[in-house]
Amino acid sequence: MSDVDVPTRIREICLSLPEAAEKPFGGHTAPSFRVRDKLFVMTSEDGLSMMFKAGPGVQEALVAENPEVFFVPKYVGGKGWVGARLDVDHDWDEIAELIEDSYRLIAPKRLAKLLDNP
């Protein structure tokens, strides 16, 4: 793995999105990111994975294309969420794009449109 501080990188990507906030969920202490109190990225307690929402067909495509990195997470996988292992090297442009897509699926349309006109 490279010398990238993975949690910091994820935090920077998530918090660059309009009205995004870091707030843990349930009794967890791992970083999770929300827009208007709705989760769009969750990280695991052990820091080895993150989960994000994906559009129809994306979960299957990512897992089939790169099963060493992407997986169907417990509990939320059935709702279209995708897991990404964080203990492997990443294409951070791809990760940023996937996080932004998750945000767009969760955020109110008005906020999501702000990403189209930076």
C-alpha positions in Angstrom: 0.0 0.0 0.0 1.2 3.5 -0.7 1.9 6.1 1.9 -1.5 7.7 1.4 -3.4 8.4 4.6 -6.6 6.6 3.5 -9.0 8.0 6.2 -7.7 11.5 5.5 -8.1 11.1 1.7 -11.7 9.8 2.1 -12.5 12.6 4.6 -11.2 15.3 2.1 -13.2 13.8 -0.8 -16.4 13.6 1.2 -16.2 16.9 3.0 -15.6 18.7 -0.3 -19.2 18.0 -1.3 -21.9 20.6 -0.6 -23.3 20.4 3.0 -21.5 17.1 3.7 -20.8 16.4 7.3 -18.9 13.8 9.2 -21.0 12.0 11.8 -20.8 8.4 13.1 -23.8 6.1 12.9 -25.3 4.0 15.6 -22.8 3.1 18.3 -19.9 3.2 15.8 -16.9 5.4 16.1 -15.7 5.0 12.5 -16.0 8.0 10.2 -19.2 8.2 8.3 -20.4 11.0 6.0 -23.8 12.4 5.5 -25.7 15.0 3.6 -28.8 16.3 5.4 -28.4 13.5 7.9 -28.5 10.8 5.3 -25.5 8.5 4.9 -23.6 8.5 1.7 -20.3 6.9 2.9 -19.6 4.7 5.8 -16.2 3.3 6.9 -15.7 0.1 8.9 -14.6 0.1 12.6 -11.3 -1.6 11.6 -10.6 1.0 8.9 -10.2 -1.7 6.3 -13.2 -0.9 4.2 -15.8 1.7 3.2 -19.3 1.4 1.9 -21.1 3.7 -0.6 -24.4 3.8 -2.4 -24.3 2.9 -6.1 -26.8 3.1 -8.9 -28.5 0.1 -10.5 -26.0 -2.4 -11.9 -23.0 -0.6 -10.6 -22.5 -2.9 -7.6 -22.5 -6.0 -9.8 -20.2 -4.4 -12.4 -17.6 -3.3 -9.8 -17.5 -6.6 -7.9 -17.3 -8.6 -11.2 -14.5 -6.3 -12.6 -12.4 -6.1 -9.5 -13.3 -8.5 -6.7 -10.0 -7.9 -4.9 -11.2 -4.3 -4.2 -15.0 -4.3 -4.4 -17.5 -6.5 -2.5 -21.2 -6.7 -1.6 -21.3 -5.5 2.1 -23.4 -7.2 4.8 -26.7 -5.5 5.7 -26.6 -2.7 3.1 -25.5 -4.7 0.0 -29.1 -5.7 -0.8 -29.9 -2.0 -1.0 -27.3 -1.3 -3.7 -24.4 -0.3 -1.5 -20.9 -1.4 -2.5 -18.0 -2.2 -0.2 -14.4 -1.1 -1.1 -11.4 -2.6 0.6 -9.1 0.2 1.8 -6.0 -2.0 2.5 -5.1 -2.2 -1.2 -3.8 0.4 -3.7 -6.6 2.6 -5.2 -7.2 4.7 -8.2 -8.2 7.7 -6.2 -9.9 9.4 -9.1 -12.2 6.4 -9.4 -12.8 6.4 -5.6 -13.7 10.1 -5.7 -16.0 9.5 -8.6 -17.8 6.7 -6.8 -18.1 8.8 -3.6 -19.5 11.7 -5.7 -22.0 9.3 -7.4 -23.1 8.0 -3.9 -23.6 11.6 -2.8 -25.7 12.4 -5.9 -28.0 9.4 -5.1 -28.5 10.5 -1.5 -28.4 14.3 -1.6 -31.4 16.5 -2.4 -31.4 17.4 -6.1 -30.6 21.0 -5.5 -27.4 20.1 -3.7 -26.5 17.4 -6.3 -26.9 20.0 -9.1 -24.2 22.2 -7.4 -21.6 19.6 -8.5 -22.5 20.3 -12.1 -21.7 24.0 -11.8 -18.6 24.2 -9.7 
